[in-house]
Amino acid sequence: MHSVNPDPARRIVARIADELAVRATQVEAAAGLLDAGATVPFIARYRKEATGGLDDTQLRTLSERLGYLRELEDRRATILASIAEQGKLTDALAGQIAEADTRQRLEDLYLPYRPKRRTRAQIAREAGLEPLADALLADPMLDPQLEASRYLRAPDANGEHGVADPKAALDGARDILAERFAERADVLEALRERMWAEGWISSKVHEDKAAEGEKFRDWFDHAEPIAKVPSHRALALLRGRQQGVLSLKLGLAPEFEQQLPHPCVATLAAKVGLARSVHAAASAATAASASLPGGPAARESARPADAWLAEACRWCWRVKLLPHFETELFGRMREAAEAEAIRVFGANLKDVLLAPPAGPRAVLGLDPGIRTGVKAAVVDATGKLLDTATVYPHEPRRDWDGSIAALAALAAKHSVELVAIGNGTASRETDRLVAELIGRHPELRLRKLVVSEAGASVYSASELAAKEFPQLDVSLRGAVSIARRLQDPLAELVKIDPKSIGVGQYQHDVNQHALSRQLDAAVEDCVNSVGVDVNTASAALLARVSGLGGTVAQRVVDYRDANGPFRSREALRKVPYLGEKTFEQAAGFLRIRDGDDPLDASAVHPEAYPVVQRILARVGRSARELIGHRDALRGLEARQFVDERFGEPTVRDILAELEKPGRDPRGEFVTASFREGVETIADLRPGMKLQGVVTNVANFGAFVDVGVHQDGLVHVSQLADRFVKDPRDVVKAGQVVSVTVLEVDAARKRIALSMKGGAQPERAPRGAVPGAGNRQRGRGDGKRGATDDRSGRAGERAAQPTALGDALSRALKRS
């Protein structure tokens, strides 16, 4: 009787609970909510009683593991059914399969039973050589040559299954044993973990690729433990191999590779009961090489089949197992590196999206250019486009005064408060233009800021931009995006594919499906943590609200356009296809300012309004009187208002929201001040103290824009006066920091910076302008020959090596 755990669901819940260090009931509740269609932001915010307060990070992990483990259970059932159908399922095997806790372990157990193509071992079996393999394995005292001579046979009528001589017979028997050993789950598990723990990855350059692969020079002759390869270096090595520059090999450390017997062969032999044969053969080989034919080692190898059996083990390792582990463990290294790169991208994206907004102010957006001119767009406090222009202050027209006059006229006409300057080509030149504009026209009281234009041209050419500005030239749409992202980075950046925002590490080398899933989750978390004004939000922003999606979001906008602003959350129910479930998931994250009910402008969910009514009854005030009145709320305790549906966690959230309704989790808007007179890399000198903005954070350090068209690198060892394991513990993308210049290599466009010795981050936790800087890379979307990959993806554009690539190369050697 073959039995397995009759309740896979319970097994999954127990495992996730153990991994997250939470109770099984919490996991069970969260899984039930996810299965019912609830989103992570909704569960994290409004179902705390059910989940015991699991946060969004825990819920994302739970969701990922739930999917993986359910697939594992499906695979387990498939394997059990397949083996049973073959009539080979024993109680012991069924028990092993039931206990397998990874996909790899399951596949190891299934390997001997998996349908496979006709192998050399299968051909040998068909030739009747399996009894020979079994005989030599069972009795090493047999003479292999003599025993093999008993199995010679002529080919059959089809010219197959012939065994011409003893060597052919022994080769066939060796193939049978090698395949048998290589399919043993215990052998695979032991050697796999040994190779991961002790294995080394080595890289060599293909001789004919040395010049072409100059960007991979650091790894032309490189070796290190595979388990310790940092994610960025792992992806660089794999890219070098993919581009045909590097060859990669897996093995043990050099000193162990020369041992006799080879440590992995010895491990294999011990598992299959051939340890004596392998050690005897190794002793004989050592004695022979030392010219000691009569020594003890030679006498130990007296059994006739020992040498042949040892060779079968060596053959199995060299031909079967090592290539298999090389593929598998390189894949494991890639998966780990990709997971880390995706995690870094997601974390950086959150920092950029949650950068503090400048708020509802009229903004003049400038998209710098040289030959094609500087594109200008003015938007009002709500982001509505008011005016556009193109000025030509730079080469070849050099209409400096005319450009200042035109921009001044735009600013005066539309009461502009802020000037947002894109950080691409000609950014510093345009920055000087605006500085002179401010100097000549102090009455305008303008402030200038440099903002990241990463992805602006992607948006400009998008279907969304064409729909929003059908009559506007593509080149001017980018200026609109630059202006709006200063007002509200989150609202504008959600219109762009997150991959184009350019804060990723080797983003084009990783699993794109996994990357998209992670980035979508990051955007969803950010949008819902801030909340969305349903009467001003674009369809792109609404689409990221919990439960809505693109189709319903567009219907919300269409209904709003046709019927005017929503006066209440309840009115959302009139939107076609916005059903009860959608309303439940979305309502708490949608804000209605100046509506009929002041609670609709808060994060209190409509389902909890009865709790608020009890609070109002207790204090004897209306909602408008109570909201924001800290003194009136101070003496209230959450436990006084709990009921069978809403517990203390929810009531505490409600009281906090009443005290400070619609609070924005984003920090205060601040900006970096670039040093006057420092405009190009040639202006930098070691020892200079500068202010800058963190543009990207990688595992090996942080890139900082200091206003010279080229980001500098603060290596992880220079981030603080203490040991730093994760750079994100110290800095975040968009953060304003103070740095010291350590080294400048203008020829190679390298800038080494330090935050040690007092050059610490400014107080603003999330910085000022999202990703302000990035001079060299500009848009990050291919415009103007800009390079996109902020992690310094080796060799993406070999014709123009960037300082980022050089800095990365140097950082990798130091990591």
RAJONOR-V940335 format. One record per residue. N is the residue number from 0. SS is DSSP state (H for helix, E for strand, - for the rest). Layout:
((N,SS) (N,SS))
This chain:
((0,-) (1,-) (2,-) (3,-) (4,-) (5,-) (6,-) (7,H) (8,H) (9,H) (10,H) (11,H) (12,H) (13,H) (14,H) (15,H) (16,H) (17,H) (18,H) (19,H) (20,-) (21,-) (22,-) (23,H) (24,H) (25,H) (26,H) (27,H) (28,H) (29,H) (30,H) (31,H) (32,H) (33,H) (34,H) (35,-) (36,-) (37,-) (38,-) (39,H) (40,H) (41,H) (42,H) (43,H) (44,H) (45,H) (46,-) (47,H) (48,H) (49,H) (50,H) (51,-) (52,-) (53,-) (54,-) (55,H) (56,H) (57,H) (58,H) (59,H) (60,H) (61,H) (62,H) (63,H) (64,H) (65,H) (66,H) (67,H) (68,H) (69,H) (70,H) (71,H) (72,H) (73,H) (74,H) (75,H) (76,H) (77,H) (78,H) (79,H) (80,H) (81,H) (82,H) (83,H) (84,H) (85,-) (86,-) (87,-) (88,-) (89,-) (90,H) (91,H) (92,H) (93,H) (94,H) (95,H) (96,H) (97,H) (98,H) (99,-) (100,-) (101,-) (102,H) (103,H) (104,H) (105,H) (106,H) (107,H) (108,H) (109,H) (110,H) (111,H) (112,H) (113,-) (114,-) (115,-) (116,-) (117,-) (118,-) (119,H) (120,H) (121,H) (122,H) (123,H) (124,H) (125,H) (126,-) (127,-) (128,-) (129,H) (130,H) (131,H) (132,H) (133,H) (134,H) (135,H) (136,H) (137,H) (138,-) (139,-) (140,-) (141,-) (142,-) (143,H) (144,H) (145,H) (146,H) (147,H) (148,H) (149,H) (150,H) (151,-) (152,E) (153,-) (154,-) (155,-) (156,-) (157,-) (158,-) (159,-) (160,-) (161,-) (162,E) (163,-) (164,-) (165,H) (166,H) (167,H) (168,H) (169,H) (170,H) (171,H) (172,H) (173,H) (174,H) (175,H) (176,H) (177,H) (178,H) (179,H) (180,H) (181,H) (182,-) (183,-) (184,H) (185,H) (186,H) (187,H) (188,H) (189,H) (190,H) (191,H) (192,H) (193,H) (194,H) (195,H) (196,H) (197,H) (198,E) (199,E) (200,E) (201,E) (202,E) (203,E) (204,E) (205,-) (206,H) (207,H) (208,H) (209,-) (210,-) (211,-) (212,-) (213,H) (214,H) (215,H) (216,H) (217,H) (218,H) (219,-) (220,E) (221,E) (222,E) (223,E) (224,E) (225,H) (226,H) (227,H) (228,-) (229,-) (230,H) (231,H) (232,H) (233,H) (234,H) (235,H) (236,H) (237,H) (238,H) (239,H) (240,H) (241,H) (242,-) (243,-) (244,-) (245,E) (246,E) (247,E) (248,E) (249,E) (250,E) (251,E) (252,-) (253,H) (254,H) (255,H) (256,H) (257,-) (258,-) (259,-) (260,-) (261,-) (262,H) (263,H) (264,H) (265,H) (266,H) (267,H) (268,H) (269,H) (270,H) (271,H) (272,-) (273,-) (274,H) (275,H) (276,H) (277,H) (278,H) (279,H) (280,H) (281,H) (282,H) (283,H) (284,H) (285,H) (286,H) (287,H) (288,H) (289,-) (290,-) (291,-) (292,-) (293,-) (294,-) (295,H) (296,H) (297,H) (298,H) (299,H) (300,-) (301,-) (302,-) (303,-) (304,-) (305,H) (306,H) (307,H) (308,H) (309,H) (310,H) (311,H) (312,H) (313,H) (314,H) (315,H) (316,H) (317,H) (318,H) (319,H) (320,H) (321,H) (322,H) (323,H) (324,H) (325,H) (326,H) (327,H) (328,H) (329,H) (330,H) (331,H) (332,H) (333,H) (334,H) (335,H) (336,H) (337,H) (338,H) (339,H) (340,H) (341,H) (342,H) (343,H) (344,H) (345,H) (346,H) (347,H) (348,H) (349,H) (350,H) (351,H) (352,H) (353,-) (354,-) (355,-) (356,-) (357,-) (358,-) (359,-) (360,-) (361,-) (362,E) (363,E) (364,E) (365,E) (366,E) (367,-) (368,-) (369,-) (370,-) (371,-) (372,-) (373,E) (374,E) (375,E) (376,E) (377,E) (378,E) (379,-) (380,-) (381,-) (382,-) (383,-) (384,E) (385,E) (386,E) (387,E) (388,E) (389,E) (390,E) (391,-) (392,-) (393,-) (394,-) (395,-) (396,-) (397,-) (398,-) (399,H) (400,H) (401,H) (402,H) (403,H) (404,H) (405,H) (406,H) (407,H) (408,H) (409,H) (410,H) (411,H) (412,H) (413,-) (414,-) (415,-) (416,-) (417,E) (418,E) (419,E) (420,E) (421,E) (422,-) (423,-) (424,-) (425,-) (426,H) (427,H) (428,H) (429,H) (430,H) (431,H) (432,H) (433,H) (434,H) (435,H) (436,H) (437,H) (438,H) (439,H) (440,-) (441,H) (442,H) (443,H) (444,-) (445,-) (446,E) (447,E) (448,E) (449,E) (450,E) (451,-) (452,-) (453,-) (454,-) (455,H) (456,H) (457,H) (458,H) (459,H) (460,-) (461,-) (462,H) (463,H) (464,H) (465,H) (466,H) (467,H) (468,-) (469,-) (470,-) (471,-) (472,-) (473,H) (474,H) (475,H) (476,H) (477,H) (478,H) (479,H) (480,H) (481,H) (482,H) (483,H) (484,H) (485,H) (486,H) (487,-) (488,H) (489,H) (490,H) (491,H) (492,H) (493,-) (494,-) (495,-) (496,-) (497,H) (498,H) (499,H) (500,H) (501,-) (502,-) (503,-) (504,-) (505,-) (506,-) (507,-) (508,-) (509,-) (510,-) (511,H) (512,H) (513,H) (514,H) (515,H) (516,H) (517,H) (518,H) (519,H) (520,H) (521,H) (522,H) (523,H) (524,H) (525,H) (526,H) (527,H) (528,H) (529,H) (530,-) (531,E) (532,E) (533,-) (534,-) (535,-) (536,-) (537,-) (538,H) (539,H) (540,H) (541,H) (542,-) (543,-) (544,-) (545,-) (546,-) (547,-) (548,H) (549,H) (550,H) (551,H) (552,H) (553,H) (554,H) (555,H) (556,H) (557,H) (558,H) (559,H) (560,H) (561,H) (562,H) (563,-) (564,-) (565,-) (566,-) (567,-) (568,-) (569,H) (570,H) (571,H) (572,H) (573,H) (574,-) (575,-) (576,-) (577,-) (578,-) (579,H) (580,H) (581,H) (582,H) (583,H) (584,H) (585,H) (586,H) (587,H) (588,H) (589,E) (590,E) (591,-) (592,-) (593,-) (594,-) (595,-) (596,-) (597,H) (598,H) (599,H) (600,H) (601,-) (602,-) (603,-) (604,-) (605,H) (606,H) (607,H) (608,H) (609,H) (610,H) (611,H) (612,H) (613,H) (614,H) (615,H) (616,H) (617,H) (618,H) (619,-) (620,-) (621,-) (622,H) (623,H) (624,H) (625,H) (626,-) (627,-) (628,-) (629,H) (630,H) (631,H) (632,H) (633,H) (634,-) (635,-) (636,-) (637,H) (638,H) (639,H) (640,H) (641,-) (642,-) (643,-) (644,-) (645,-) (646,-) (647,H) (648,H) (649,H) (650,H) (651,H) (652,H) (653,H) (654,H) (655,H) (656,H) (657,H) (658,H) (659,-) (660,-) (661,-) (662,-) (663,-) (664,-) (665,-) (666,-) (667,-) (668,-) (669,-) (670,-) (671,-) (672,-) (673,-) (674,-) (675,-) (676,-) (677,-) (678,-) (679,-) (680,H) (681,H) (682,H) (683,-) (684,-) (685,-) (686,-) (687,-) (688,E) (689,E) (690,E) (691,E) (692,E) (693,E) (694,E) (695,E) (696,E) (697,E) (698,-) (699,-) (700,E) (701,E) (702,E) (703,E) (704,E) (705,-) (706,-) (707,-) (708,-) (709,-) (710,-) (711,E) (712,E) (713,E) (714,E) (715,H) (716,H) (717,H) (718,-) (719,-) (720,-) (721,-) (722,-) (723,-) (724,-) (725,-) (726,H) (727,H) (728,H) (729,-) (730,-) (731,-) (732,-) (733,-) (734,-) (735,E) (736,E) (737,E) (738,E) (739,E) (740,E) (741,E) (742,E) (743,E) (744,E) (745,-) (746,-) (747,-) (748,-) (749,E) (750,E) (751,E) (752,E) (753,E) (754,-) (755,-) (756,-) (757,-) (758,-) (759,-) (760,E) (761,-) (762,-) (763,-) (764,-) (765,-) (766,-) (767,-) (768,-) (769,-) (770,-) (771,-) (772,-) (773,-) (774,-) (775,-) (776,-) (777,-) (778,-) (779,-) (780,-) (781,-) (782,H) (783,H) (784,H) (785,-) (786,-) (787,-) (788,-) (789,-) (790,-) (791,-) (792,-) (793,-) (794,-) (795,-) (796,-) (797,H) (798,H) (799,H) (800,-) (801,-) (802,H) (803,H) (804,H) (805,H) (806,H) (807,H) (808,H) (809,H) (810,H) (811,H) (812,H) (813,H) (814,-))
